[in-house]
Amino acid sequence: MKLTIIGGGSVRTPRLIPSLVRRAARLGLQEVWLMDDNADKLRLIGGVCEMLAKQQNAPFKLVLSTDAREALRGAQHVITSIRPGLEQGRATDERICFQHGVLGQETTGAAGFAMAMRSLPAILEYARLLDEVGAPNAWIYNFTNPAGLVAQGLHYAGIKRIIGICDSANGAQHAVSGYLGVPTNSVFHEVYGLNHLSWTRSVRVDADTSGRGGEEMMPALLNDDKFIASTHMASFSPGVRRWQGAFLNEYLHYYYHRDEALAALLAKSESRGEEVLRLTTDLLHQLQSAASPEAALNAYHTIMNQRNATYMAHTRGGAERIEMPPVSEDEEGYATVALGCVEAIATGTPLYTGLNVPNNGAVAGMLDDDIVEISCWIDHQGVRPVPVENLPEHQYLLMRDVKQYERLAAHAILERSRELAYQALAVHPLIGSYPLAEKLVDTFLTTHRPLVGDWQ
């Protein structure tokens, strides 16, 4: 097998290497290509990957390349994790949003649209390149934000072997696994919604291999103060938790605590994008000047731990992120999901996990080609979303509203249409104003013109 990572210079790429080494024999993995158009960043981050691969006696060949065609040629599986505009683009998007009095967050609301303007066309170009180099049957696992909206646009453009992957889709599964000290694969969670807008109302432990049966844990855990305090659920008010009756995706904080979240972000001297920019710049500088491979690895782990600890800290009053005791062999959840999907498709071993995929009737009232975040079974035949029924109306209606935005936004980006972009932001629950939508879209288009070109 040849596996290619587009965006191999991403700071998260080294955290895939241990998982790749452990799974290499089961996958028949022969080559891993790290491709990035930023040669300097690829050299530094790729160097960390090479050190990790050497330390762990990786049985596969690790190739660093800036040539997308060669990296994709013959690949059976492709992971996409890119950031057009780099960290500075994110920081700029957030400041534009703050200047207009709306939430600045790279996946949610206006800043999420600005990110999608740059990322969707870039991922689409790589997806089409797969056909050109003779790899039309390759599966694409997209981490590029906003993952759900990007997957929606790719689906509209005719890219069918696309799976959107996000750490938070399996947040309840990992929280329960860590809290109870049971293996992740023994926890079956019913997640439904959209990317960064999902709920988990059921978690069963010790079900059979088909996911049936098992002990229902969610109601008791939602009333367990210790469990709540150990997760991001503590950032939601007790009233919200009682009302929802589900484990909430952490990004729902921006909807249910909108004014509080915006005030907390505005009060910070440094936005999250600016913080990530500073930490990434510091990391690359330290890797460049490291006196030894060990020093480079130490710098990488130190700064990535800092970045993880302050993730969404504004929802916790600035406190560092609480980490549950690790129960997975992987350092980071997204490695487990992505490579679990690769293994399931390659070997036929079924995997149960939360993914962003076409609805195909799983949620009544949503279109079949709507990308939803939902529990799925995946094996050599592909992905099968697990149907959910009787959704609470308030959750369903919010899901519908945000999906309306995503449909419009995806078409706006594919067609380079200002009018559709205005409509998209105008219907978004966190914006809801056509004149404001016009100002935001026009500012984004002017600011990012070198990357997004001219829109009509």
C-alpha positions as CSV (number, residue, x, y, z in Angstrom):
1,M,0.0,0.0,0.0
2,K,1.0,3.6,-0.7
3,L,-0.5,6.2,1.6
4,T,-0.1,9.9,0.9
5,I,-0.5,12.8,3.2
6,I,-1.2,16.1,1.5
7,G,-0.1,18.8,3.9
8,G,2.8,16.7,5.2
9,G,4.3,19.8,6.7
10,S,1.4,20.2,9.1
11,V,2.5,20.3,12.7
12,R,0.1,17.4,13.4
13,T,1.7,15.0,10.9
14,P,4.3,13.6,13.3
15,R,1.5,12.3,15.5
16,L,0.4,9.9,12.7
17,I,3.8,8.2,12.5
18,P,3.5,5.9,15.6
19,S,0.1,4.7,14.5
20,L,1.3,4.1,11.0
21,V,4.2,2.0,12.4
22,R,1.9,-0.1,14.5
23,R,-0.6,-0.7,11.7
24,A,2.0,-1.2,8.9
25,A,2.0,-5.0,8.8
26,R,-1.8,-5.2,8.9
27,L,-2.1,-2.7,6.1
28,G,0.8,-4.0,4.0
29,L,2.1,-0.5,4.1
30,Q,5.1,0.0,1.9
31,E,5.3,3.7,1.2
32,V,4.2,6.8,3.1
33,W,4.6,10.1,1.1
34,L,4.5,13.4,2.9
35,M,3.7,16.1,0.3
36,D,3.7,19.8,1.0
37,D,4.1,22.9,-1.2
38,N,6.1,24.6,1.5
39,A,9.5,23.1,1.2
40,D,11.0,24.6,4.3
41,K,8.2,23.5,6.5
42,L,8.2,20.1,5.0
43,R,11.9,19.8,5.7
44,L,11.5,20.7,9.4
45,I,8.3,18.8,10.2
46,G,9.2,15.9,7.9
47,G,12.5,15.7,9.7
48,V,10.6,15.1,13.0
49,C,8.6,12.4,11.2
50,E,11.8,10.8,9.9
51,M,13.3,10.7,13.4
52,L,10.1,9.1,14.8
53,A,10.0,6.5,12.0
54,K,13.7,5.7,12.6
55,Q,13.2,5.4,16.4
56,Q,10.3,3.0,15.9
57,N,11.9,0.9,13.1
58,A,9.3,1.8,10.6
59,P,9.0,-1.0,8.0
60,F,7.8,1.4,5.3
61,K,9.7,3.9,3.1
62,L,9.0,7.5,4.2
63,V,9.2,10.0,1.2
64,L,9.2,13.8,1.5
65,S,8.1,15.6,-1.7
66,T,6.8,18.9,-3.0
67,D,5.6,17.1,-6.2
68,A,1.9,16.5,-5.8
69,R,1.6,14.4,-9.0
70,E,4.3,11.9,-7.9
71,A,3.0,11.9,-4.3
72,L,-0.5,10.9,-5.5
73,R,0.5,8.6,-8.3
74,G,-0.4,5.0,-7.3
75,A,-1.8,6.1,-3.9
76,Q,-4.6,4.0,-2.5
77,H,-5.4,6.2,0.4
78,V,-4.9,10.0,0.8
79,I,-5.1,12.1,3.9
80,T,-5.6,15.8,3.3
81,S,-4.6,18.3,6.0
82,I,-3.7,21.7,4.5
83,R,-4.1,25.3,5.4
84,P,-4.1,27.7,2.4
85,G,-3.1,31.1,3.8
86,L,-1.3,29.4,6.6
87,E,-1.8,30.4,10.3
88,Q,-1.7,34.1,9.3
89,G,-4.8,33.6,7.2
90,R,-6.7,32.2,10.2
91,A,-5.5,35.0,12.4
92,T,-6.6,37.5,9.8
93,D,-10.1,35.9,9.4
94,E,-10.7,36.0,13.2
95,R,-9.7,39.7,13.5
96,I,-12.0,40.6,10.6
97,C,-14.9,38.9,12.4
98,F,-14.2,40.6,15.7
99,Q,-14.1,44.0,13.9
100,H,-17.6,43.3,12.7
101,G,-18.8,42.1,16.1
102,V,-19.2,38.4,15.3
103,L,-17.6,35.2,16.4
104,G,-14.1,34.6,15.0
105,Q,-13.4,30.9,14.9
106,E,-11.9,29.1,12.0
107,T,-14.6,26.4,11.6
108,T,-17.7,28.1,12.9
109,G,-19.6,31.0,11.3
110,A,-18.0,33.7,9.2
111,A,-14.4,32.7,9.8
112,G,-15.3,29.1,8.9
113,F,-16.6,30.4,5.5
114,A,-13.4,32.3,4.9
115,M,-11.4,29.2,5.6
116,A,-13.6,27.2,3.3
117,M,-13.1,29.8,0.5
118,R,-9.4,28.9,0.5
119,S,-9.4,25.2,1.4
120,L,-12.3,23.7,-0.7
121,P,-10.8,24.7,-4.1
122,A,-7.4,23.5,-3.0
123,I,-8.6,20.1,-1.9
124,L,-10.7,19.8,-5.0
125,E,-7.7,20.4,-7.2
126,Y,-5.8,17.5,-5.4
127,A,-8.9,15.2,-5.7
128,R,-9.1,15.8,-9.5
129,L,-5.3,15.3,-9.8
130,L,-5.9,11.7,-8.5
131,D,-7.8,11.0,-11.6
132,E,-5.1,12.5,-13.8
133,V,-2.3,10.4,-12.3
134,G,-4.3,7.2,-12.6
135,A,-5.5,6.8,-9.0
136,P,-9.3,7.4,-9.4
137,N,-10.2,4.7,-6.8
138,A,-8.2,6.2,-4.0
139,W,-10.0,7.2,-0.8
140,I,-9.6,10.7,0.5
141,Y,-9.8,11.4,4.3
142,N,-10.1,15.1,4.8
143,F,-9.0,16.9,8.0
144,T,-8.9,20.3,6.4
145,N,-11.2,22.7,8.1
146,P,-14.1,23.2,8.0
147,A,-14.2,19.4,7.5
148,G,-18.0,19.1,6.9
149,L,-18.3,22.0,4.6
150,V,-15.3,21.0,2.6
151,A,-16.7,17.4,2.2
152,Q,-20.0,18.9,1.1
153,G,-18.4,20.9,-1.6
154,L,-16.3,17.9,-2.8
155,H,-19.4,15.8,-2.9
156,Y,-21.2,18.4,-5.0
157,A,-18.2,18.5,-7.3
158,G,-18.5,14.7,-8.0
159,I,-15.9,13.4,-5.6
160,K,-17.5,10.3,-4.1
161,R,-14.7,8.6,-2.2
162,I,-14.4,11.3,0.4
163,I,-14.7,11.0,4.2
164,G,-14.6,14.0,6.5
165,I,-12.8,13.3,9.7
166,C,-12.8,15.3,12.9
167,D,-11.6,14.5,16.4
168,S,-14.8,15.9,18.0
169,A,-17.2,13.5,16.2
170,N,-16.0,10.8,18.6
171,G,-15.7,13.0,21.7
172,A,-18.3,11.1,23.7
173,Q,-16.8,7.7,22.9
174,H,-13.3,8.8,24.0
175,A,-14.6,10.6,27.1
176,V,-16.6,7.5,28.3
177,S,-13.7,5.2,27.4
178,G,-11.3,7.3,29.4
179,Y,-13.6,7.8,32.4
180,L,-14.6,4.2,32.8
181,G,-11.2,2.8,31.8
182,V,-12.6,0.6,29.1
183,P,-11.2,0.0,25.5
184,T,-12.5,2.5,23.0
185,N,-13.7,-0.2,20.7
186,S,-16.1,-1.5,23.4
187,V,-17.9,1.9,23.5
188,F,-20.7,2.4,20.9
189,H,-22.0,6.0,20.7
190,E,-24.9,7.4,18.7
191,V,-23.7,10.7,17.3
192,Y,-25.7,12.8,14.9
193,G,-25.6,16.3,13.5
194,L,-23.1,18.2,11.4
195,N,-19.4,18.8,11.8
196,H,-18.8,20.8,15.0
197,L,-22.6,20.8,15.5
198,S,-23.4,17.3,16.8
199,W,-25.0,15.5,19.8
200,T,-24.5,12.1,21.3
201,R,-27.5,10.9,23.2
202,S,-26.6,7.2,23.7
203,V,-23.4,5.4,24.7
204,R,-23.4,1.7,25.2
205,V,-20.6,-0.3,26.6
206,D,-19.8,-4.0,25.9
207,A,-22.2,-4.4,23.0
208,D,-21.7,-7.3,20.7
209,T,-19.5,-7.1,17.5
210,S,-22.5,-5.8,15.5
211,G,-23.0,-2.9,18.0
212,R,-26.2,-4.3,19.5
213,G,-27.0,-4.7,23.1
214,G,-24.6,-3.5,25.8
215,E,-25.3,-1.3,28.9
216,E,-26.6,2.2,28.3
217,M,-24.4,4.6,30.1
218,M,-25.2,8.1,28.9
219,P,-28.1,9.1,31.2
220,A,-26.2,8.1,34.3
221,L,-23.0,9.8,33.2
222,L,-24.8,13.1,32.4
223,N,-25.9,13.1,36.0
224,D,-22.4,12.3,37.3
225,D,-20.8,15.5,38.4
226,K,-17.3,13.9,38.3
227,F,-17.7,12.8,34.7
228,I,-19.0,16.2,33.7
229,A,-16.1,18.0,35.4
230,S,-13.7,15.7,33.6
231,T,-14.9,16.8,30.1
232,H,-15.7,19.9,28.2
233,M,-19.3,19.4,29.2
234,A,-18.4,21.5,32.3
235,S,-18.3,24.5,30.0
236,F,-22.1,24.3,29.4
237,S,-24.5,25.7,32.0
238,P,-26.5,23.1,34.0
239,G,-29.7,24.3,32.3
240,V,-28.3,23.7,28.8
241,R,-27.1,20.2,29.9
242,R,-30.6,19.3,31.3
243,W,-32.3,20.8,28.2
244,Q,-30.2,18.9,25.7
245,G,-30.0,15.5,27.5
246,A,-27.0,14.6,25.4
247,F,-23.2,14.8,25.3
248,L,-22.6,18.0,23.3
249,N,-20.0,18.7,20.7
250,E,-17.8,21.3,22.3
251,Y,-18.4,23.8,19.4
252,L,-22.1,23.9,20.4
253,H,-20.8,26.3,23.1
254,Y,-20.7,29.0,20.4
255,Y,-24.4,28.6,19.8
256,Y,-25.8,27.9,23.3
257,H,-23.4,30.4,25.0
258,R,-23.0,32.8,22.0
259,D,-22.7,36.1,23.8
260,E,-20.5,34.7,26.6
261,A,-18.2,33.1,24.1
262,L,-17.8,36.2,21.9
263,A,-17.1,38.4,25.0
264,A,-14.5,35.9,26.2
265,L,-12.8,35.9,22.8
266,L,-12.9,39.7,22.5
267,A,-11.4,40.1,26.0
268,K,-8.3,38.1,25.1
269,S,-5.2,40.0,24.0
270,E,-4.4,37.3,21.5
271,S,-6.9,35.4,19.4
272,R,-6.6,31.6,19.0
273,G,-5.3,32.1,15.4
274,E,-2.7,34.5,16.7
275,E,-1.7,32.1,19.4
276,V,-1.4,29.2,16.9
277,L,0.7,31.4,14.6
278,R,3.0,32.3,17.5
279,L,3.4,28.7,18.7
280,T,3.9,27.4,15.1
281,T,6.5,30.1,14.4
282,D,8.3,29.3,17.6
283,L,8.2,25.6,16.8
284,L,9.7,26.0,13.4
285,H,12.4,28.3,14.8
286,Q,13.3,25.7,17.4
287,L,13.4,22.9,14.9
288,Q,15.6,25.0,12.7
289,S,18.1,25.7,15.4
290,A,17.9,22.3,17.3
291,A,21.4,21.1,18.3
292,S,20.4,17.4,18.0
293,P,17.5,15.2,16.9
294,E,16.6,14.7,20.5
295,A,16.4,18.4,21.1
296,A,14.1,18.7,18.0
297,L,11.8,16.1,19.3
298,N,11.6,17.6,22.7
299,A,10.8,21.0,21.2
300,Y,8.1,19.5,19.1
301,H,6.4,17.7,22.0
302,T,6.7,20.7,24.3
303,I,5.1,23.2,22.0
304,M,2.4,20.8,20.8
305,N,1.4,20.1,24.4
306,Q,1.2,23.8,25.0
307,R,-1.1,24.2,22.0
308,N,-3.3,21.3,23.0
309,A,-3.6,22.6,26.6
310,T,-5.0,26.0,25.6
311,Y,-7.4,24.6,23.0
312,M,-10.8,26.4,23.5
313,A,-9.5,27.7,26.9
314,H,-11.9,30.6,26.7
315,T,-14.8,28.2,27.4
316,R,-13.1,27.2,30.6
317,G,-12.3,30.7,31.8
318,G,-8.8,30.4,30.5
319,A,-8.0,27.2,32.4
320,E,-5.9,24.6,30.7
321,R,-7.6,21.7,29.0
322,I,-8.3,18.6,31.2
323,E,-6.8,15.4,29.8
324,M,-8.4,12.1,30.5
325,P,-6.1,9.1,31.2
326,P,-5.1,7.7,27.8
327,V,-6.7,4.4,26.9
328,S,-5.7,4.4,23.2
329,E,-2.3,3.5,21.9
330,D,-2.4,6.7,19.8
331,E,-1.3,10.1,20.8
332,E,-4.2,11.8,19.1
333,G,-7.7,10.8,18.3
334,Y,-7.7,11.8,14.7
335,A,-4.9,9.3,13.9
336,T,-7.1,6.5,15.3
337,V,-10.1,7.4,13.2
338,A,-8.2,8.0,9.9
339,L,-6.0,5.0,10.0
340,G,-8.9,2.9,11.4
341,C,-10.8,3.8,8.3
342,V,-7.9,2.9,6.1
343,E,-7.5,-0.5,7.8
344,A,-11.3,-1.2,7.6
345,I,-11.4,-0.5,3.9
346,A,-8.1,-2.3,3.1
347,T,-8.7,-5.4,5.2
348,G,-12.5,-5.6,5.6
349,T,-12.3,-5.5,9.4
350,P,-15.4,-3.5,10.4
351,L,-15.0,-0.3,12.2
352,Y,-17.7,1.7,14.1
353,T,-16.9,5.4,14.4
354,G,-18.3,8.9,13.8
355,L,-17.6,10.4,10.4
356,N,-18.7,13.1,8.1
357,V,-20.4,11.4,5.1
358,P,-23.5,11.7,2.8
359,N,-26.7,11.2,4.8
360,N,-28.3,8.7,2.5
361,G,-31.4,8.5,4.5
362,A,-29.8,8.2,8.0
363,V,-31.5,11.4,9.3
364,A,-35.1,11.8,8.1
365,G,-35.7,15.2,6.6
366,M,-32.1,15.8,5.5
367,L,-31.3,15.3,1.8
368,D,-29.4,12.2,0.8
369,D,-26.4,14.2,-0.4
370,D,-26.2,16.3,2.7
371,I,-22.9,15.7,4.5
372,V,-23.8,14.8,8.1
373,E,-21.7,13.9,11.1
374,I,-23.0,10.5,12.2
375,S,-22.1,7.1,13.6
376,C,-21.0,4.7,10.8
377,W,-19.9,1.2,10.0
378,I,-17.0,1.1,7.6
379,D,-15.4,-1.9,5.9
380,H,-14.1,-3.0,2.4
381,Q,-17.6,-2.1,0.9
382,G,-17.3,1.5,2.1
383,V,-19.2,3.6,4.6
384,R,-22.7,2.9,6.0
385,P,-24.2,5.6,8.2
386,V,-26.3,4.3,11.1
387,P,-29.9,5.7,10.9
388,V,-31.2,7.7,13.9
389,E,-34.8,8.4,14.7
390,N,-37.0,10.8,16.7
391,L,-34.4,13.6,17.1
392,P,-35.4,16.4,19.5
393,E,-37.0,19.1,17.4
394,H,-34.7,21.9,18.7
395,Q,-31.6,20.0,17.7
396,Y,-33.0,19.0,14.4
397,L,-34.0,22.5,13.5
398,L,-30.6,23.9,14.4
399,M,-29.0,21.2,12.2
400,R,-31.3,22.1,9.3
401,D,-30.5,25.8,9.6
402,V,-26.7,25.3,9.6
403,K,-27.0,22.8,6.8
404,Q,-28.9,25.4,4.7
405,Y,-25.8,27.6,5.2
406,E,-23.4,24.8,4.3
407,R,-25.3,24.1,1.0
408,L,-25.3,27.7,0.0
409,A,-21.7,28.2,1.1
410,A,-20.5,25.1,-0.9
411,H,-22.2,26.3,-4.1
412,A,-21.0,29.8,-3.6
413,I,-17.4,28.7,-3.4
414,L,-17.6,26.3,-6.3
415,E,-19.4,28.9,-8.5
416,R,-17.4,31.9,-7.1
417,S,-20.7,33.6,-6.5
418,R,-20.9,36.7,-4.2
419,E,-24.7,36.5,-4.1
420,L,-24.8,32.9,-2.9
421,A,-22.1,33.8,-0.3
422,Y,-24.2,36.7,1.0
423,Q,-27.2,34.4,1.3
424,A,-25.1,31.7,3.0
425,L,-23.9,34.0,5.8
426,A,-27.3,35.7,6.1
427,V,-29.0,32.5,7.0
428,H,-26.3,31.3,9.4
429,P,-27.6,31.4,13.0
430,L,-24.5,33.3,14.3
431,I,-24.8,36.1,11.7
432,G,-28.4,36.4,10.5
433,S,-28.1,39.8,8.7
434,Y,-27.8,40.3,5.0
435,P,-26.0,43.7,5.1
436,L,-23.5,42.2,7.7
437,A,-23.1,39.2,5.4
438,E,-22.2,41.5,2.5
439,K,-19.6,43.4,4.5
440,L,-18.0,40.2,5.7
441,V,-17.9,38.4,2.3
442,D,-16.6,41.5,0.5
443,T,-13.8,42.0,3.2
444,F,-12.8,38.3,2.9
445,L,-12.7,38.4,-0.9
446,T,-10.6,41.6,-0.9
447,T,-8.2,40.3,1.8
448,H,-7.7,36.8,0.3
449,R,-7.9,37.8,-3.4
450,P,-4.4,36.3,-4.2
451,L,-5.7,32.9,-3.1
452,V,-9.4,32.9,-4.1
453,G,-9.3,35.1,-7.2
454,D,-12.2,37.2,-8.5
455,W,-15.8,36.4,-7.7
456,Q,-18.8,37.6,-9.6
